[in-house]
Amino acid sequence: MTTAPAPLTTRARAILIALTLLALQVASLAAPAYACGCGAMVPREGQRIAVNEETSAVRWDGRTEQIVMRLSVSGDGRDVAWVMPVPHRANVELGDPDLFSALATQTEPEYRTRHYFWPRGHDWPFGGSGDGASAGAPAATPSAGVNVVGREHLGPFDVARLTATDPDDLADWLADNGFRLPDRLDKALRPYVDRGWEYVAIRLSPENREATLGGRLDPLHLTFASDRLVYPMRLSRLARNAQHLNLYVLADHRMEPRSAIGGTRPAVTYAGRITETAGPLAELAGSERYLTALTQDFWTPSAIDGDHELRRAPADTPYRTVVYSDELLTVGPDVPVWLLTLLGAAAVLAVGAALLVLRARRRRPVLPPPPVIVPPRLG
């Protein structure tokens, strides 16, 4: 006779759920994150790397496109390869890190205070008091189908600019130089190869060869010919985790994506003309003085079905994000208006009641004194 297992107690069930969640978390940490918002990042086998933050500024004048990208990474990787497809041959140089501070200042939200009348959960009496040089880089090894059109060292980066007629050949070239690409990446590169795009392959290494690659990396500045404004995103469909895009677009006019390419609807956080005439932002912008800041989430990266193509918006309507700070309406720093209102209403009611009583008393008729009855005299 088979005995049915005893049901789990509440405590045992909670322990089982906690162990399952821990196992899933460990598994996700062990898996290398080889895709980010623009390009693919590949650590050496047995190492892992994660992109914690990615911010890009794009300038387009109708003929030439520039992308300045800054990455912040973490993990135990000591050597990482990063591959980015571009429509034409790219010039690569180090970007100015101060550019992103200037962009943040230009697009910072407007802060406003918004008052509310009735107390909320954190207000009295419900609660509260009321009161972020590559050294020893391997030499380039030619592979069939791959043409190395340039190689240079920029700070901690070893940059190779490649053309490839087959994604397998590109994978072979990178493997010959110390990196193994995930299998799915070969297929993801096929659309770029079919369109004759080129690649920028960059080896990222910390200056201290014994250290791991981490923190905020020096920005990279790519320049290439393009008759349309495009921001490569297709490789992000290989990411295992949700992706968040922060994109600054400099052009003659306000710009917008043609489609959501599988993510949430892109949101504009800033739109307006640049007034600065000096500094890194003015230098990058040149004569393209209209800045559009966009943000977008990709909760299911596998749904990404293309690259971002941006077009002119119907109008150059300016926009700035407004952040509201809600505060209880008070008189002075401490006295809530709602309390004064209630006290005032109570006082008015009390005075009114007193007046009604007084008026009622005044209207009450005065009764005459009872008549005096004189008993009759006898006899």
N, C-alpha and C positions, 0 to 999 in steps of 0.2 A: 504494500500500500504506500502510495507516494504522499508525502506530507507537503502541503502548500507552504511556501516561505512566509515567514511572519512579516506583516506589513512594517514599513519603515516608520520609525518614530519621527516626530517633528524635528528633533535635533539631528538625527541621522540624515534626514532628507536635506536639511540645510547644509550639513557638511558635504554631502554629495554634490549639491549644486555649486558650492564654493570651490571644490576641487575641479569640477568640470570647467568653470570659468577661468580658473588659474591655468589649466592645461591649454585652453584656447589662447590665453594671453601669451604664454610661453611660446606656443607654436607660431603666433604672429610675429613675435620678436625674432625668432630664428629665421624667418623668411626674409630674404633681401628685398628691399624696396627699390626696384630698378626703373621706375617711371616717375616723372614729376610733370609739372604742368607744361613744360616746353623741353622735350628731349627725353633721353633715357639715361639713367645713371646705374652703372654696374660695378659692384665691388668685386674684389678677388674672391675666389671660391673659399668658403668657410668664414668669410667676413660679412658684416652687414652694415648698411648705411641707410639713413632715413633723412628725407628732406623735411625739415620742420617749417621752413618759410621760404616762399619764392615770390619775388616782386620784380616786375619787368616794366620798363618804359620803352615805348615804340614811337619812332618819328618817321613820317612818310611825307614826301613832297611830290608824289605822283610818279617818280622815276626811281628813287632810291629809298630803301628802308633801313632804319637803324634800330637795333634792339640792344638795350642795356639791361642785363639780368644780374640779380643778386640772389644767392642761395645761402641758406643757413642749414647746416647738416649736423647730424649726430650719429653715433654708432661706434663700432670698433674697427672700421676700415682704415687701413694705412695707405691704400692705393685705390683710386676709383677712376673708372672711365666714364665720360659723359659724351653722348652722341646727340647731335642736333641736326636735323635736316633743314636745308635752306634752298630756295628755288634757283639761286645763282651763286657763283663763286663769292665767298665772303672774305672780307678783311677783318681780322680779329685783333683787338687791343684791350688793355685794361681800362675799365671804366672808372669814373670819379665817384667814390663812395658818398661824397657830399650831395650828389644828385638826389638821392632818396630822402635826405633830410629836407632839401628844398621842396621836393614834391609833397612831402608830408605837411610842410608849412603852408604851401599854396592851397592844398585841398582840405585843410583842417576844418572840421565842422563848426557851425555857429552854435553857441550855447545860449539857451534861453531858459528863463525861469517861468514855470507855469504853476499857478496857485490853485488849490482846491479848498473847498469850504468845510465839508464834514470830515471828522477825524477818520483815519484808516488804521489798519491793524497795528502799525508800529507807533502810532500816536497815543498820547494820553487821552482818555483813561484806559485804552485797550492794551497798550504796551509802551515801552520806552519811557523816557523821563520828560518828554516834551521839550526838554531843553536841547646779444650772435657771433723756396725755389726748388720747384721740383729739382731734386738732385739725382744724378745717376739714371736718368731716363733712358730706356732702351732705344737703340737706333731703329729707325723705321725699317720694317721688313716688307718688301713688295710681295703682293699676292696677285694672281691672275684676276683680271677684271677690276682691279683697284688702281687708281692713279693718284699718287700723293702729289698734290699741286702746291703744297707749302708746309713748312714745319718751322716752329719757332717756340721760344721760351718766353713766357710773360709772367713775371713774378713766380708764384708757386705753380703755374700751369705749364704743361707741355702740350702745345696746340698743333694738331695735324689737320690740314684741310684736304678732303678726299673727294674723288668721284668714284662711283661704282656702277657697274652694269648689272649686278646681281646681288641681292642681299646676302646670299651665302658667301660670296667673295668678301663682302664687307665684314661679315662675322669671322671669316678665316683670318683677315688682316689683323683684326683686333685680338684674336686668339694668339696669333704669332707674337703680339706685343704684350702678352701676359694676362689677357682678360677672356673670360668665357661668357658669352651672351646667353640669356635664357632662350629656349627653343622658340617661344612665341614671338620673340622680337624679330626674327628673320621674316616671318610672314607679315608683321606689322610694317616693316620697311618696304615691302613690295610696291605699294602705291606711289611712294616717293621715287623709287627706281624707275617705275613705268613712266613717270612724268619727267625723268631726266634731272631730278634734283641732285644736289651735292650734299656733303656732310661736313660738319665740323666735329672732329673727334678730339676730346681734351682729356688729358690725364691729370687728375688732381692729386696732389701729394702734399703733406705737411712739410714745412721746412726742416723740422727735426724728424729724421727718418725713423726714429723709435717711437714717435708719438702717433696718435690716431688723428684722423681727419675730423675736425669738429668745429662748431661755432659758425660765425658769419664769414663767408668767403669773400675775397675781393671780387667786385663786379666785373663781368666781361661785356665788352662792347663789340657787337657784330654789325658790319655794314655790307649790304649786298643790293644789287639791282633788282627792282621789282615794280611791275606796272600795276600792281594791286596791293592793297594792304592786307597782309596775311600774317597770322600768328600761329605757328605750328603747334598743334595739340593732339594729333592722332595717336602718338605713342603713349599718351596718358591713359589710353584704354587698357593698358597692361598693368596699371597700378592695382595693388591689392586693397589700398585704403582710399577713402573719400579724398578728393582733391579740391583745393580752394585756390581760385585765381584772383590775383590783384594785378590789374593792367592799367597803365597810364598811356594814353594815346595822344600824341602831338601831331596836329595836321592843320590845314587851313580852316577847317570847320569842325563842328561837333560831329563825332563819329559814333556808329552803332554797329554791333555784330549783325550779320545777315540772318543768323539763326542761333539757336541755343546749343547746337551740335551734341545734344544728349544730356545737357546739364539743366540746372534751374534757369529761369529767365534772367539774363544778365541785368544787373542793377547799376544804375548810374549813381555814383556818390559825389561827383563833382563835374561841372561843366562850366567853362568860362575862359576868357582871354587872359593871357599872361601879361602882366604889367612890368615884370622885372626886365631890366636891360643889361644886367651883368650877373655873373655867377654861373654855376654848372647847369641850372635849368634853362636859363636864357641861351647859353652856349649850345646846348643840345637842340633846343627848339629852333634856333635860327629864325627864318621868316615864317615858320609854321607856329603861329602864336595861340592856337586854340587847344586847350587841354581838356580831355575827357577822361575821367577816372571810372573804371568799371570793376565790379566784383561779381564772382559767380562761383557756385558750388556744384561739384559733380559727385553726388552721393553714390552713384553706380558707375564707376569709371568705364566698365566694359560697354556702356551705352554710348560712349563718345564715338561719333561716326564721321569725323572730319577735322579740318583745321578751321580756326576762326578766320573768316573773311570779314573785314569791316568796310562799311560804306558811309557816305555822308548822310547825316540825319536830316529829316525834313526841315528843321529849323535850328538855328544856333541859339537855342533857348538856354540861358544860364541856369545853373542849379548848384546849390550847396546843401549838404546834409545839415539838418537842424537837430540838435540833441537837447531834449527838454529835461529840466530838473524840476521835479514836482515838490512843492513845498506847501505846508499848511498855511493858510491865510491867517496872519496874526496882526495884532496892533502892538508895535514895538517888537522886541525880540521874543517875548514869551507868552503873551496873552492871546489865546485863540479867539478869532472873531466869532466862531460858532458859539463859544461859551458866553461871550458878551451879548450875543444875540439872544440866547436863551434866557440869560439873566434879565436882559432888557424886556423881553417878552413877558417874563414872569412878573417883573415890576409893573409893566403896563396892565397886565391882568389884575394884579393886586389893587392898583390904584382904581381901575375900572370897577372892580367889585366893591371897593369902599365907596365910590361915588354912587353906585347903584343902591347900596344900603342907605346912604345918607338921603338920596332922593326919595327912596321909598318911605323913609321916616317922615320927610317933609310933606309927602302927599297923604299920609295917614290922617283921617278926619279926627278932629278933637271932639270927643264926646262931652256933652254938657253934664254938669254935675247932676246926680240923681235929685229928683224933687224932694223937698222937705214935706213930709206928711205930718200935718198937725192933727193930733187926735181930737175928736170932738169933746166938748165939755159936757159933762153930765149935769143934769139939772140946771 
